[in-house]
Amino acid sequence: MKKNIHPKYYPQAKIICACGNIITAGSTKPEMKVEVCSACHPFYTGKKRLIDSTGRLDRFKKRFERTSQIKTEIAKKKAQKAQKVKSKLVITKKVSKKKITKKAVSKKTTSKK
């Protein structure tokens, strides 16, 4: 094995469940917290238990709303930058046309003399 690339291994790591059950196992983290374990899971206990799936859905919806807000903000900023660039191009085109017309007029007047 290569040195200094592997995480530290904890052979007596604690896994703490929401029901209060503590399991000792090997892990790269010294302590972990879980919502459901084999002592309280409905499959192993045979008892029906309502698991908080609505909380997970609400958390997902909140994250999704935040990402959509961020995307709209980014799109607005890009549109503003594009508008600024477009207005600068229009201004430079107008200025360059004026310079060309003035030069052409001055050449015509000089050629007549």
HELIX and SHEET records of a PDB file:
HELIX    1   1 PRO A   42  THR A   45  1                                   4    
HELIX    2   2 SER A   53  LYS A  112  1                                  60    
SHEET    1   A 3 ILE A  22  SER A  27  0                                        
SHEET    2   A 3 TYR A  10  CYS A  17 -1                                        
SHEET    3   A 3 GLU A  31  VAL A  34  1                                        
END                                                                             
